Amino acid sequence: MNEYIKEVLFSEEAIRLRVEELGAKITSDYAGKDILLIGVLKGCYVFLADLARRIELDCEIRFITASSYGKGVISSGDVRIGMDFDFEIENRDVLIVEDILDSGITLTVLQGFISKRNPASLRICTLLDKPARRRAEIEPDYTGFECPDEFVVGYGLDYAERYRNLPFVAVLKPEAYS
């Protein structure tokens, strides 16, 4: 598997430290509130699990599926939301947790989808922010790392459902997906 890794961008240790910082900041910003963390599957699962354990508040965790990649390496722009909410959002403090903010199309659609349900507040936390690919006007409220314009895998991020289990974030060699 590692034969297709070009370089490690963010080590396991760097990610652990940054997730601790994000958890502390979110804890401070939401002090005295119960927050609803909505993870965007599948890529967020590792990040969300680690982040939730670093947030020192009562929080509810829910998931939604949304994708604009399929098996490609570039966003198709066609966002598919795989499930609706079977829980209350109105008047709740909601934090969307995402693995990567790339084109911004998926998160813009999700933000609109959730906003229609009248949350008290709605913010976005992403492990990686890749502004070079942005096609929608959206910015995260919390960011782990700014990501270069490379196709990355690991720590939940995948290519064709592989590489999610790597404990770091790395650039995937083009021959892995050519």
C-alpha distance (Angstrom), angle and dihedral (degrees) to the residues before:
residue distance angle dihedral
M1 . . .
N2 3.81 . .
E3 3.81 91.1 .
Y4 3.81 86.9 83.3
I5 3.81 95.5 51.0
K6 3.79 110.5 107.5
E7 3.82 96.4 -174.0
V8 3.78 141.2 -24.8
L9 3.81 110.1 -111.2
F10 3.79 100.6 180.0
S11 3.78 119.9 21.8
E12 3.77 125.7 -141.5
E13 3.82 89.4 -106.8
A14 3.82 94.4 48.4
I15 3.80 90.1 50.4
R16 3.81 92.4 48.3
L17 3.81 91.7 52.1
R18 3.79 93.7 45.9
V19 3.81 92.7 48.2
E20 3.82 89.0 52.6
E21 3.82 89.4 52.6
L22 3.80 92.2 48.2
G23 3.81 91.2 48.5
A24 3.81 91.0 51.9
K25 3.82 92.2 48.2
I26 3.81 93.1 48.2
T27 3.82 90.3 46.8
S28 3.81 89.4 53.3
D29 3.82 95.5 44.0
Y30 3.82 93.7 48.9
A31 3.81 97.2 38.8
G32 3.80 111.0 156.5
K33 3.80 93.6 13.1
D34 3.77 134.4 104.3
I35 3.76 107.6 -131.5
L36 3.75 131.9 -156.7
L37 3.79 112.9 -139.9
I38 3.79 112.4 -158.1
G39 3.77 112.4 -166.5
V40 3.78 120.7 -157.1
L41 3.80 106.5 -135.4
K42 2.86 140.3 -104.4
G43 3.77 105.9 10.0
C44 3.80 98.0 41.8
Y45 3.79 97.9 58.8
V46 3.82 98.1 96.8
F47 3.81 94.2 40.2
L48 3.81 93.4 45.5
A49 3.81 93.0 49.4
D50 3.79 92.3 51.5
L51 3.81 94.2 41.2
A52 3.81 94.6 48.8
R53 3.80 90.3 54.7
R54 3.82 88.6 55.2
I55 3.82 95.6 50.6
E56 3.78 107.6 91.3
L57 3.80 96.9 -156.4
D58 3.77 137.5 84.8
C59 3.76 106.5 -86.2
E60 3.73 137.9 169.5
I61 3.79 118.0 -140.8
R62 3.78 123.2 -149.2
F63 3.79 134.4 162.2
I64 3.77 139.5 -140.2
T65 3.78 130.1 -176.1
A66 3.76 119.4 -130.7
S67 3.76 130.6 155.6
S68 3.77 142.3 168.2
Y69 3.83 97.7 174.8
G70 3.79 110.1 63.4
K71 3.80 105.0 175.9
G72 3.80 94.4 -28.8
V73 3.78 131.8 99.9
I74 3.82 96.6 -132.7
S75 3.80 125.7 59.1
S76 3.79 111.9 -99.9
G77 3.80 91.4 -152.4
D78 3.80 89.7 -127.9
V79 3.80 105.3 113.4
R80 3.78 117.6 -156.8
I81 3.80 118.2 -165.3
G82 3.78 108.7 -160.7
M83 3.78 102.5 -163.5
D84 3.78 142.3 17.3
F85 3.77 125.5 -129.6
D86 3.79 117.7 -87.6
F87 3.80 91.1 -174.8
E88 3.80 137.2 69.8
I89 3.81 119.8 -89.5
E90 3.79 102.2 164.2
N91 3.83 112.4 115.9
R92 3.82 92.2 0.1
D93 3.78 128.2 125.6
V94 3.80 104.0 -116.8
L95 3.78 128.2 -165.6
I96 3.80 116.9 -172.1
V97 3.81 109.9 -148.9
E98 3.80 115.4 -156.3
D99 3.79 134.7 172.2
I100 3.81 97.6 -137.5
L101 3.78 137.3 4.9
D102 3.77 103.4 -150.0
S103 3.81 120.2 145.7
G104 3.80 89.8 0.4
I105 3.78 92.0 -134.4
T106 3.80 96.6 113.0
L107 3.80 94.1 46.7
T108 3.81 92.3 45.6
V109 3.81 90.0 54.5
L110 3.82 91.5 45.9
Q111 3.78 92.4 46.8
G112 3.81 90.0 54.2
F113 3.80 91.7 44.6
I114 3.83 91.7 53.5
S115 3.82 95.4 39.1
K116 3.81 90.0 60.6
R117 3.81 86.9 64.3
N118 3.85 91.9 61.2
P119 3.81 104.9 -120.5
A120 3.82 117.6 -171.1
S121 3.80 87.1 -124.2
L122 3.78 136.2 -4.9
R123 3.79 125.2 -159.0
I124 3.79 136.5 163.8
C125 3.79 129.0 -131.1
T126 3.79 118.0 -172.6
L127 3.77 130.3 178.7
L128 3.80 92.2 -146.8
D129 3.79 131.3 26.9
K130 3.82 116.7 -163.4
P131 3.83 103.9 -175.1
A132 3.83 93.7 172.4
R133 3.83 89.1 73.9
R134 3.82 98.3 43.9
R135 3.80 114.2 137.2
A136 3.81 97.0 162.0
E137 3.79 130.2 55.9
I138 3.78 101.0 -110.5
E139 3.79 133.6 122.6
P140 3.80 128.9 -170.1
D141 3.78 121.2 -118.2
Y142 3.80 91.4 -145.6
T143 3.79 125.0 28.9
G144 3.77 130.6 -175.7
F145 3.79 99.1 -164.5
E146 3.78 139.4 -14.9
C147 3.78 107.0 -116.5
P148 3.81 125.4 -146.5
D149 3.78 119.7 -124.9
E150 3.81 94.5 -85.2
F151 3.80 133.1 113.9
V152 3.81 104.6 -102.8
V153 3.79 134.8 -167.7
G154 3.78 138.2 179.8
Y155 3.80 136.9 68.1
G156 3.81 89.4 61.0
L157 3.80 98.2 -36.7
D158 3.78 115.4 114.9
Y159 3.73 149.3 -173.8
A160 3.82 110.3 -143.2
E161 3.84 90.2 -19.2
R162 3.83 93.4 -54.5
Y163 3.81 132.8 111.7
R164 3.83 95.2 30.9
N165 3.80 90.5 120.4
L166 3.80 96.5 61.3
P167 3.83 109.8 115.1
F168 3.82 92.1 -139.6
V169 3.82 137.8 45.5
A170 3.79 114.5 -107.1
V171 3.78 142.2 171.2
L172 3.79 112.2 -105.1
K173 3.81 116.4 -135.6
P174 3.82 112.1 -115.4
E175 3.80 91.6 -123.1
A176 3.81 87.7 68.1
Y177 3.81 90.3 66.8
S178 3.81 104.5 21.4
